[in-house]
Amino acid sequence: QATPLKSLVHTLGLRISPRLLAAMFHLVASLASFCLLASSASTERSDNSTCEGVEGDRTSTQCSSTDDSSLLAIVKHNVQKADDVKFTPPIFSAQCPLSPKMCRGDSCCPGHPLTSWRSFPCPLAGRKFKGCAGGQDVLVKALLAAMTKDEKYRFLQGVGWKGHDNMKEYHIGNAAEYQPFGIPPLNMDDNGQGFRTFDSRIVGKVTSWPCGLAIAATWSEVDTKRWAVALAEEFKVKGANVILGPGVNVHRVARGGRNAEYISGEAPYLGARLAVPYIHGVQSKGVLAVVKHFIVNDQETNRNSVNSIVDARSLWEVYYPPFQAAVDAGVSAVMCSYNVVNGKHACGNPDVLLTDLKETMGFKGWVQSDWWALHSFAAPQGVDQEMPGIRGHDGKAYFSAGNLDFLPGAKIDDMVGRQLKMMLRHGLFEAANRVCQPPHCHEELYDRVATSQKHAELSAELATKSVLLLKNTGILPFGARVKKIALLGSACNAPADVRQQLRKFDVGSYYNLGGSGRVIASDPVTIYSGLSEACKKHRCELVTEFSDSVDVAIAKGRGADVAVICGGTTSTEMQDRPNLSVDQEAFMVAVSKGISSTKTPGAVVTLTMTPGAVVMPWLEHTGAALNIFLAGTYTGTAFASVLFGETNPSAKSPVTFPISELGTVLPCKETDCHYKEGLFVGWTAFEGKPVNFPFGHGLSFTTFGYSELIVSIFKHKSKRCDGASVCVYALVKNTGKVKGVEVAQLYLGIPHAGEPLKLLRGFERLPELEPGHVAVVVFPLHERDLQVYDALKKTWHAADGQYRVYVGSSSRDVRLADKFVLCGGDPAGTMQHKLNCKL
């Protein structure tokens, strides 16, 4: 039959053409025993699924078949079913490019005049395979020389969509289908924070993780990598070898609909530090990472038309650093964004794609468009791949064969070669990392369970680590004195409406955001569920009010030892939040005020679930306030663990919690959006102004003391400071009564006109310290950490002058301070040197 035969041809790496039919059938004959078994299998297609519960709008409303048309899968099924014999898959082989020879993963392909007669690894060879005259670079050259024009074009234009509907058994992104020489397809899926639940059959089979901003609140490079590795493992199980993440955009607009996806928060330095372990973690598992959205995609309002007008210095100092870090970490692809940048659409802007990204940053991977983000044939301007492969409104493509034919062959080879190099570098050709060929991915997409107990435990751990203790007058953690707890507000027991989320693309919940970043928490642990379990252990009574009745809630709160009031809001792609309020703001204010009028305000605790910063007008009536950024399935478990002191909170806020929206940047309603604030983005714009909670803030149940600040100029004592211009040391001691984790932070004041008062330039999440124990914190300051961008010269330089060092527990909780001097771009370490600087 045509379908399984085509799948077999793809598996064996053969090109479907009359010229190779003889070789193809010869290989099939060599697998006679398997083919005999396969012939007994029914190859009739069946469809036992229903159309109900398939995510709408950007995905298909069609049903999906339940068969797996892969011949090898049919063989495996029949061997196991008929004879209960252990299945041993055949040795995969592929045709050598530029040769009729078949090769295996432990062999070389013969040389050719186009490779200067150097042999090179079989395409299926492992990355560590040595023994050929040439390496992967020669293999790529041979592949490009042997591939036909049509085969190359299949790398450059996506498939799998009809209009805005995702076709059945296709991934969200699909390219490089049915290639020769053992080249695997590129199966891409949303999102950077978990496998997108775009079909009801996927819900519950993948982990609903905390969102990217929640992970950022841990300020942990180690945990970010653990998370990334787990994400990649699930993507592989679901048949995907490309993850459309991480999202690293710096939060300019506090209301931003996709802020919850972005691990940078309000600080480019934070995003740059966390992007590296994320990319390393994902790509270590044979899954390619795609950093996004490039660039200044800072609002969802009018995202396809808004023109972000931003100066070069702000681009390089604020918005580019997380992307530069991703490039330096070896990210495989960059996704260009929907918006316009300085008058040209980002997906078609040669200034940002060719000059800044590929030339100045040195990006070696490929640029793919966001889905339907192209507005022209933008290959000459730096885009290498059109996604999803059609324009949407008319079914046609910008990257059509007719348009691609106008490009020089060398340009096509560069566009395809960038993809092949990354695929080989990260092992996508290797047997362990092979993926299904759409549209034969039914089993992987809909049947396979990718989540696990191990991943569930990691999700719960990360959610707990992300809980922000914003305020605590001493009521937390709950002790033996707390016998009766009033749990007040509908958000305390908010359900996750799975059907509604599947029906509409831009619907989220208090556990996950909406849009392409949505991983539906089908049966989340609500706050009520989490506290109910905790009260069984701690022998406390729960009384509840979930109807948002102010009078009833006040009455029940006054009759309890402590009142816990819940609030929440969510966000989604395609629209920004209407304000920075939780949905129950009026209820929370009225109830907290009503209870505290007869009881001490310390008896009121507020819990909020949010996709970013919110205002909290109830604070003066509370004794404690906690926040969690949309945290997936184990939201209630995380809150309960902190409330009862089972976990000592250690999160630090990656965003500012303002008193009001006054002073925040609002989404631009006009087409031209001028970035008038320049470098003063996010928390740096609030310096010297009152806020509820500053950037970097987060309390603990213990206390930490800082001492012994040392600024080292020349000889560094720590290997972590190798290559650093300046190294800063300090001691951090647990001065409290319980063990805890501190995230020490370093801020730098740069003596250059126009720079913010201070900038985040270092942080270290310390190991858990027992009471009285001390840790040494080390902050290396590298050359770029000291520099500013000169837009006229298009270079970086360090200004002469006095640099101020601030070390502490948040951007405003500075415990230690010192300074050093730079002269001629070098640290001035001697008095004579300082005098010669004429400062």
C-alpha positions, 0 to 999 in steps of 0.5 A: 500500500502507498502510505506505509510504503512511503513511510518505509521509504522515508525511514530508509532514507530513500528518495521516491523517484523512478530512478530508485524504485529498483533499489527500494524494492530490493531493500523491501525484499531484504526485510521479507520476514517483516513484510510477511508479518505486515501483510497480515495486518489490516491497512484499512484506515479507521476513525473512532474519534469524535470532533468534540473537544478539539481546540478551535480557531488556530487548530483543526476542527477535524477528527483524527484517525486512530491508526498508525500507518508506519510499516515498522509499527505494524510489524512490531504490533503484529510480532508482539500480538501474534507471537509474543516475540520480543521485537528487534527493530531492523538496523536503520540504513540510509543512502549516502549522498552523492553515492548509491551506497547504503550506509549505517550509523557506524560507517563512512560515506565515500568521498566525491569531487564535491567533497574534495574526495574526503569521506564523511559520516553516514547521515545516521552516524552519532555525533561522537562518531569519528573515523572519516576524513571529513566531519559533519561540515563535509556531510552537510556540503554533500547533502546540499549537493545531492538534494534536489531543489524540491527537497530543499524547498520542503525545509523552507515552507511549512505544511500541515495547515488548511487556512487556520486549521491544523490538519489531523496527525500533523504537529503545530509546525511541520517541515522537511517532510519525506526527505532522502538520505535518512533526513528526519522531518522537523516536527515543531510544537508549542510551547516553551512551557509545555506541550500544547494541549490543542486536542482533547486527547492530549489533555492529561497526557502531558504535564501542565507546568508552571508558566515561564514567569513562575520559573523565573521567580525561582531565579534558579539556573539549575531548576530552569535546566531541570525543567527544560530537560523534562519539557524536551523529554515530553516533546520527544514522546509526543513525536516532536523534535523542535520546541517553540521556546523559550520566550525571552521578551523583556516586559515593557508593558505590564498588561502584556498578554504573553508576559507569563510566557517570558522568563526575562521578567523586567530584567534583560540580565535575568532573561539572559542568565536563564535562557542559557540553561533552558537551551542547553537542557532542551537541546541536550535531549535531541530537541531543538530550541527556538527562541522568541519573539524577535523583537520588541513584541511587547504587546498583543494589542494590534500586534500585527500592525503596531510599529515599535519605534525604538532606538538602537541603544535601547535595543542592544541594552534592553531588548537584545541581551536575552537573545544574544545569550541564546545565540551564544548558547547555540540556540537552533532557531529564532522566531521573528515576531508579528509586529513592525519594528521601526517601519518594517515588519520584524519578519522581513526587517533586514536591519534586525534579522541580517545586520543585528542578528546574523551578522553582529550577534553571530547567529548560526541557526535559522530564522522562522516566521511566527505563524502567519507573520510574513507580509511579503517574500522575506527570504532576501531580508533574512527569514529562512522558513515560512510558518505554517507554510500558507498565508491563511487567507488564500491558502497560498504561500510567500515561500512558494516554489515560484518565489524561491526559484528567484533566489541564487542557489547559494542563498537556498543552500545557506537557508537549508544548511542552517537547519541541517547543521543544527539537526546534525549537531543535536543528534536529530538524525540518530536512532534514539531521536527519530520522530514520526513522519506527519501525517502518521503521528496519531499514536504519538500525538493522541495516544502516548502519555508523556507525563510521569510521576517524576514530572508531576513531582518536579512540577509540584516542586517548581510551583512551590519554589515559585510562591512569592511571600510578599508580605508577612507580619508574623502570621505565617507559617500557620502554627498550632494556634491556628485551628480554624481557617476561613477560606473565602472567595470563588478563586479559592476553588476555581475550576478549569473549564477544559471544554471552554478552553478547547473551544476557544483559542484565547481562553485561559484559567487561573492555572494556565494562560490562553493561546499557543502557550496553553497547557491545560491543567485538566484537574488542578489542585485548587487552593481549597483542595490543597488546604483541605489535604494540609488540614488533615495533616495539621488538624485544622478546620476549614470553613468556606465561602465560594460565592463571593458574598461579601457579608457571608465572607466577613462573618465567616472570617471573623469567626475563624482564627485566620481568614484566607482570601483568594483572587486570580486573573489570567491572560492570553495571546492575541489580547492584553489584559484590560487592567492590573486588577485581579478579577475579585479585587472589590471582593478582596478589598471589602472582605479584608477591610471588614474582617480587620475592622474587628480583628487584627489585620494580621489575621488576614492572608491573601493569595493571588494567582496571576500572569504577571504584576497586579495591584493590591489595594487590600494590603493595608488590611492584611497580615500576609500576602502571597502570589504565584504566577500561573503555576499549572496543576499543583497550584493549591499544593504549592500554596498549602506547603508554604502556608503551613511552613512545610516549605520555606519560601525563596522566590524573588519577584521578576517584576515590580508590583506597583501601587497603581497603574500610574507610571506603567507603560500601557499598550499602544493603541496607535499604529506608531508606538514610540518607546519614549522611556528608552532604557527605563523599562520595567523596574528601573522606571520605578526607582525612587518611586513608591511601589507595593513590592520592588523587583527582586523582592521576596520574603522568607520565614528566616532572615539573612545577614550580609557582610564582608563585601570585597571588590576584587580587581585583578587577582580573583580567588574564585574560578567562577571569576575566570575571565571576569573584569571584576569579581565581587564577594560577600558572606551571607549568613542565616541569622534566623531560626529555621533553614532557608534559601536566599537569592543574593543579588548584585546591582551596578551603577554605571557612570554614563549619561542616560543609564538607570540608577542601577542595573541587575548584573548578578545573582546567586541562588544559594544552597539551603542554609541551616540557622547560623550557617554561612555561604560565600556568594560570588558575582563575576562582572564580565566586560559586557556587564560594565559596558554601554552601547554607542549607537553612533559607533555601533560598538560597546564601551565602558565609560571612565568613572566610578562604578557603584556596587550594591549587594542585597536581597532585592533591588531596594533591600541593599545590604552592602555597597562599594565602588571601583573606578574604570579608566580607559576601559580598565579597572583602576586598581591603584591610587596612582592609576586613579590619579592618572584617570583625571576623574 
